[in-house]
């Protein structure tokens, strides 16, 4: 089923989708950045996993920010 969009809706959609994509990519990059740094620390594996899990709680905020 096709949905008809007005020109204003189409223009809004055409600009908002790339902006949302850049925001999502930035969020994911900033989520992975500290994980890479933690992996290089001289900590026991169990402690590294704990710190990474703390950072991964930020993963829950990514879908919430795009609602």
PyMOL commands that set and color helices and strands:
alter all, ss='L'
color gray80, all
select helices_A, chain A and resi 7-39+45-56+59-65
alter helices_A, ss='H'
color red, helices_A
deselect
rebuild
show_as cartoon
